[in-house]
């Protein structure tokens, strides 16, 4: 009790249970009656305000108890703090969802890559046609650039989705950040804020996993947006 509610067990004894459980007397009475059915344990979860205003998720277990000889009737109430357990379950579910999304993204990326290769190939062939005017070739170049942009975005999605071993290499520390900025800009994620870049030319190169550091920058920029 002291850990959860900033009060000792002695202070809690004699106080009304409905106040501790954040419910009305009528609701508590109904819960106790439910616990008394067939002499079974009745369990449910509720949210209460604990120490320092922290929101807690409690598992409440109620068991009706009575003594026919003395005429005593009451209810044994057990409280278990399941806040961290619920949080971990939520994080695990989110991890599983992201894993599924990564698998789907990888499959979609392969499906997108095939038609973009065809578009790029035919565009290159048309650009070699000397009978076409410069105006037409200019439009074809725009199509080629847009298609290449899609392929680059697609390649970045594949890098994020598929598992890969850690690869150590030497690079400038700002390079993975620049790649993340370009990717999010082309993806339309950087619209309503400005990124101010100030790099020191004297900063030495570093050795590490370029892709993992790029992922860190992607997460930071996405959270900032």
C-alpha positions as CSV (number, residue, x, y, z in Angstrom):
1,X,0.0,0.0,0.0
2,X,2.8,2.4,0.9
3,X,4.5,1.8,-2.5
4,X,1.3,2.2,-4.5
5,X,-0.8,4.7,-2.5
6,X,1.7,6.6,-0.3
7,X,0.0,5.3,2.8
8,X,0.8,2.6,5.2
9,X,-1.2,-0.6,5.8
10,X,-2.2,0.7,9.2
11,X,-3.6,3.9,7.7
12,X,-5.6,1.9,5.2
13,X,-7.2,-0.4,7.8
14,X,-10.7,0.8,8.8
15,X,-11.1,3.0,5.7
16,X,-13.8,2.5,3.2
17,X,-12.9,0.1,0.4
18,X,-14.9,1.9,-2.3
19,X,-12.8,5.0,-1.9
20,X,-9.5,3.1,-2.3
21,X,-10.9,1.3,-5.4
22,X,-12.4,4.5,-6.8
23,X,-16.0,3.3,-7.0
24,X,-19.3,4.0,-5.4
25,X,-20.7,2.0,-2.5
26,X,-23.5,0.6,-4.7
27,X,-21.0,-0.6,-7.4
28,X,-18.8,-2.2,-4.7
29,X,-21.8,-4.0,-3.2
30,X,-22.7,-5.3,-6.6
31,X,-19.2,-6.6,-7.1
32,X,-19.2,-8.3,-3.7
33,X,-22.5,-10.0,-4.6
34,X,-21.0,-11.2,-7.8
35,X,-18.1,-12.6,-5.9
36,X,-20.5,-14.4,-3.6
37,X,-22.1,-16.3,-6.4
38,X,-21.3,-20.0,-6.2
39,X,-18.5,-19.1,-3.8
40,X,-16.1,-18.4,-6.7
41,X,-13.5,-15.7,-7.0
42,X,-14.5,-12.6,-9.0
43,X,-11.8,-10.7,-10.8
44,X,-11.7,-7.5,-12.8
45,X,-9.3,-4.6,-13.6
46,X,-9.7,-1.0,-12.7
47,X,-7.7,2.2,-12.9
48,X,-6.9,4.2,-9.8
49,X,-4.7,7.2,-8.9
50,X,-1.6,6.1,-6.9
51,X,1.5,7.6,-5.6
52,X,2.4,11.1,-6.9
53,X,-0.7,11.1,-9.1
54,X,0.4,8.1,-11.1
55,X,-2.3,6.2,-12.9
56,X,-2.3,2.6,-11.9
57,X,-4.0,-0.4,-13.4
58,X,-5.0,-2.8,-10.7
59,X,-6.3,-6.4,-10.9
60,X,-8.9,-6.8,-8.2
61,X,-9.7,-10.3,-6.9
62,X,-12.8,-10.6,-4.6
63,X,-13.7,-13.7,-2.7
64,X,-16.8,-13.8,-0.4
65,X,-16.2,-15.3,3.0
66,X,-18.6,-16.0,5.9
67,X,-18.7,-17.8,9.2
68,X,-22.2,-19.3,10.0
69,X,-21.3,-19.8,13.6
70,X,-20.4,-16.2,14.3
71,X,-22.7,-14.8,11.7
72,X,-19.7,-13.0,10.1
73,X,-20.0,-12.1,6.4
74,X,-17.4,-10.3,4.4
75,X,-15.2,-10.2,1.4
76,X,-11.5,-10.8,0.9
77,X,-10.1,-8.3,-1.6
78,X,-6.7,-8.8,-3.2
79,X,-5.0,-6.0,-5.2
80,X,-2.3,-6.6,-7.8
81,X,-0.5,-3.8,-9.7
82,X,-0.5,-4.9,-13.3
83,X,0.5,-1.5,-14.8
84,X,3.9,-2.6,-16.0
85,X,2.5,-6.0,-17.3
86,X,-0.2,-4.2,-19.3
87,X,2.5,-1.8,-20.7
88,X,4.8,-4.7,-21.7
89,X,1.9,-6.5,-23.4
90,X,1.0,-3.4,-25.3
91,X,4.6,-2.9,-26.4
92,X,4.8,-6.6,-27.4
93,X,1.7,-6.3,-29.5
94,X,3.1,-3.1,-31.2
95,X,6.3,-5.0,-31.9
96,X,4.4,-7.8,-33.5
97,X,2.4,-5.4,-35.6
98,X,5.5,-3.6,-36.8
99,X,7.0,-7.0,-37.7
100,X,3.9,-7.8,-39.8
101,X,4.0,-4.4,-41.4
102,X,7.7,-4.9,-42.3
103,X,6.9,-8.2,-44.0
104,X,4.0,-6.6,-45.9
105,X,6.2,-3.6,-46.9
106,X,8.9,-5.9,-48.2
107,X,6.4,-7.8,-50.4
108,X,4.8,-4.6,-51.7
109,X,8.3,-3.1,-52.4
110,X,9.1,-6.0,-54.7
111,X,5.8,-5.6,-56.5
112,X,6.4,-1.9,-57.0
113,X,9.9,-2.4,-58.2
114,X,9.0,-4.5,-61.2
115,X,6.7,-2.0,-63.0
116,X,9.1,0.9,-62.2
117,X,11.9,-1.0,-63.9
118,X,9.7,-1.4,-67.0
119,X,8.8,2.3,-67.1
120,X,12.5,3.3,-66.7
121,X,13.6,0.9,-69.4
122,X,11.0,2.1,-72.0
123,X,11.7,5.7,-71.1
124,X,15.4,5.2,-71.8
125,X,14.6,3.6,-75.2
126,X,12.3,6.5,-76.1
127,X,15.0,9.1,-75.1
128,X,17.3,7.4,-77.7
129,X,14.8,8.1,-80.4
130,X,16.2,10.9,-82.5
131,X,12.9,11.7,-84.2
132,X,11.4,13.0,-80.9
133,X,11.4,16.7,-80.2
134,X,13.2,18.2,-77.3
135,X,9.9,19.1,-75.7
136,X,8.9,15.5,-75.7
137,X,12.3,14.4,-74.4
138,X,12.0,16.9,-71.6
139,X,8.7,15.3,-70.5
140,X,10.3,11.8,-70.8
141,X,13.1,12.9,-68.6
142,X,10.6,14.1,-66.0
143,X,8.9,10.7,-66.1
144,X,12.3,9.0,-65.7
145,X,13.3,11.2,-62.7
146,X,9.9,10.6,-61.0
147,X,10.2,6.8,-61.6
148,X,13.8,6.8,-60.2
149,X,12.5,8.7,-57.2
150,X,9.9,6.0,-56.6
151,X,12.6,3.3,-57.0
152,X,14.8,5.1,-54.5
153,X,12.0,5.4,-52.0
154,X,11.1,1.7,-52.6
155,X,14.7,0.7,-52.0
156,X,14.8,2.7,-48.7
157,X,11.6,0.9,-47.6
158,X,13.2,-2.4,-48.3
159,X,16.2,-1.5,-46.2
160,X,13.9,-0.6,-43.3
161,X,11.7,-3.7,-43.7
162,X,14.1,-6.6,-44.2
163,X,16.3,-7.9,-41.4
164,X,20.0,-7.4,-42.1
165,X,23.2,-8.1,-40.2
166,X,25.1,-5.3,-38.7
167,X,27.6,-3.8,-41.1
168,X,30.4,-1.6,-39.9
169,X,31.8,1.0,-42.2
170,X,33.5,4.4,-42.1
171,X,31.5,7.5,-43.0
172,X,30.8,11.2,-42.1
173,X,28.5,11.4,-39.1
174,X,26.1,13.7,-41.0
175,X,25.6,11.3,-44.0
176,X,22.9,9.1,-42.4
177,X,21.1,12.2,-41.2
178,X,21.2,13.7,-44.7
179,X,19.8,10.4,-46.2
180,X,17.0,10.4,-43.6
181,X,16.1,14.0,-44.4
182,X,16.0,13.4,-48.2
183,X,13.9,10.3,-47.7
184,X,11.3,12.0,-45.5
185,X,11.2,15.1,-47.7
186,X,10.5,13.0,-50.8
187,X,8.0,10.9,-48.9
188,X,6.1,14.1,-47.9
189,X,6.7,13.8,-44.2
190,X,8.7,17.1,-43.8
191,X,6.3,19.8,-44.7
192,X,5.5,22.1,-41.7
193,X,8.9,22.5,-40.1
194,X,12.3,23.6,-41.1
195,X,15.5,21.7,-40.4
196,X,18.6,23.9,-39.6
197,X,21.8,22.1,-40.3
198,X,25.1,23.2,-38.8
199,X,28.0,20.7,-39.4
200,X,31.6,21.2,-38.3
201,X,34.0,20.5,-41.1
202,X,36.6,19.4,-38.5
203,X,34.4,16.6,-37.2
204,X,36.2,13.3,-38.0
205,X,34.7,10.3,-39.7
206,X,33.1,7.7,-37.6
207,X,32.9,3.9,-37.8
208,X,29.6,2.2,-37.3
209,X,26.4,0.8,-38.8
210,X,25.2,3.3,-41.4
211,X,21.7,1.8,-41.8
212,X,21.0,1.6,-38.0
213,X,22.1,5.2,-37.5
214,X,20.0,6.2,-40.4
215,X,17.0,4.5,-38.7
216,X,17.7,6.4,-35.5
217,X,17.6,9.7,-37.4
218,X,14.4,8.7,-39.1
219,X,12.7,8.0,-35.8
220,X,13.9,11.3,-34.3
221,X,12.7,13.3,-37.3
222,X,9.3,11.5,-37.4
223,X,8.8,12.1,-33.7
224,X,9.8,15.8,-34.1
225,X,7.2,16.2,-36.8
